[in-house]
Amino acid sequence: MRPVVSWMTKSDDAILELLDECGIAIPPRAIAFNIENVSRPTIDRRLPKLEAADLVERYDDPQGYTRITDRGHAYLAGELDGTELE
């Protein structure tokens, strides 16, 4: 079971799940396109927070491409304690 983390939203889980499923780095536009009911502005707001928690890695070149990290995989698998993400 995934930990409950106060700052995280349902959109964060959806973003991480998509990145986990696709297995490659993709741009924010593609993330928004592939997640129902999550807008591009929401993606743009949430990615920096996920990056700060080391759940995703964002690339400068090509700009904005994002991939899930090992820590992100561990979160999805329920292998992280919620206090590690607070």
C-alpha positions as CSV (number, residue, x, y, z in Angstrom):
1,M,0.0,0.0,0.0
2,R,1.3,3.5,-0.9
3,P,2.0,5.9,1.9
4,V,-0.3,8.8,2.5
5,V,1.7,12.0,2.0
6,S,0.1,15.3,2.9
7,W,1.4,17.4,0.0
8,M,0.7,14.9,-2.7
9,T,-2.5,14.9,-4.9
10,K,-4.3,12.3,-7.0
11,S,-2.7,14.0,-10.0
12,D,0.7,13.1,-8.6
13,D,-0.2,9.4,-8.5
14,A,-1.6,9.6,-12.0
15,I,1.6,11.2,-13.3
16,L,3.8,8.6,-11.6
17,E,1.7,5.8,-12.8
18,L,1.9,7.0,-16.4
19,L,5.7,7.4,-16.2
20,D,6.0,4.0,-14.7
21,E,3.8,2.4,-17.4
22,C,5.5,4.0,-20.3
23,G,9.1,3.4,-19.0
24,I,10.6,6.3,-20.9
25,A,11.2,10.0,-20.5
26,I,8.3,12.1,-22.0
27,P,7.5,15.8,-22.1
28,P,4.8,17.5,-19.9
29,R,2.6,17.9,-22.9
30,A,2.5,14.1,-23.5
31,I,1.9,13.5,-19.8
32,A,-1.2,15.9,-19.9
33,F,-2.4,14.3,-23.1
34,N,-2.4,10.8,-21.7
35,I,-3.9,11.5,-18.3
36,E,-7.7,12.1,-18.3
37,N,-8.9,15.1,-16.3
38,V,-5.4,16.4,-15.5
39,S,-4.6,19.7,-17.3
40,R,-1.3,20.9,-18.6
41,P,-1.1,23.7,-16.0
42,T,-1.6,21.0,-13.2
43,I,1.2,18.9,-14.7
44,D,3.5,22.0,-14.8
45,R,2.7,22.7,-11.1
46,R,3.1,19.2,-9.9
47,L,6.3,18.1,-11.7
48,P,8.6,20.4,-9.7
49,K,7.2,19.1,-6.5
50,L,7.7,15.5,-7.6
51,E,11.2,16.3,-8.7
52,A,12.0,18.0,-5.3
53,A,10.9,14.7,-3.6
54,D,13.2,12.8,-6.0
55,L,10.2,10.8,-7.4
56,V,10.9,12.0,-11.0
57,E,13.9,13.4,-12.8
58,R,13.5,16.2,-15.3
59,Y,15.9,16.9,-18.1
60,D,17.1,20.2,-19.5
61,D,17.9,18.7,-22.9
62,P,15.5,17.9,-24.3
63,Q,13.8,20.5,-22.2
64,G,11.1,19.3,-19.8
65,Y,11.3,15.6,-20.5
66,T,10.6,13.7,-17.3
67,R,11.1,10.1,-16.2
68,I,10.3,8.3,-13.0
69,T,13.2,7.6,-10.6
70,D,13.9,4.4,-8.6
71,R,12.4,6.3,-5.6
72,G,9.3,6.9,-7.6
73,H,9.0,3.2,-8.4
74,A,9.5,2.4,-4.7
75,Y,6.7,4.9,-3.8
76,L,4.3,3.2,-6.3
77,A,5.2,-0.2,-4.9
78,G,4.5,1.0,-1.3
79,E,8.1,0.4,-0.3
80,L,8.6,4.0,1.1
81,D,7.6,5.2,4.5
82,G,5.4,8.3,4.2
83,T,7.7,10.2,6.6
84,E,10.5,9.9,4.0
85,L,8.4,12.1,1.6
86,E,7.2,14.8,4.1
